[in-house]
Amino acid sequence: MTPEQTARIETAIRENESVLVKWLTRRLGDPDAAGDVAQSVFLRVWSYAATALVTNPKALIFKTAGNLAINEMKRRNTFNRRHIMPSENDDEDAISKIASTGPTPEKETSLRQDVRKTLDAIAALPEPARTAFTMNRFDGRSYREIAKHMNVSESSVEKYMIVALKQLRVALNEDDPDRQK
């Protein structure tokens, strides 16, 4: 390498170092990686200049930097595909983040159908049985409170509840052979 070529390369490196590092930082998104790639660029430019005539050192620097930046991005993508890296503040494994603890869409649809079926069965109860059942099960009232509200005896409320529970059991079990016993 001639002293003239050495001087041109040194000047090109000095004049373009900060621009090159900023350019690499934008492409790689990491200033440390950009600095490492810039150092590799300079080493490769010097190695190339030792065996060949360099007419445009700035173009060689940026062309080499572009190629090494692409190589670095490919290396990162390959690494990321092969390794699952947990975040610093996360002790859970990646599978637990992916798996849902909620019901599946099929289960959710089935549950909605069960609720609809139950509400329809309650609505189909005879009036006194429906009133006694809803006051007891939804409002939490005792048989005595229900009897007082309906102006009937407590034994009548018991009979209404027996009718309601039997009819609901039949209505809710008739479509499900697993529940019929």
Beta strands, then each sheet from edge to edge (+ up, - down):
end
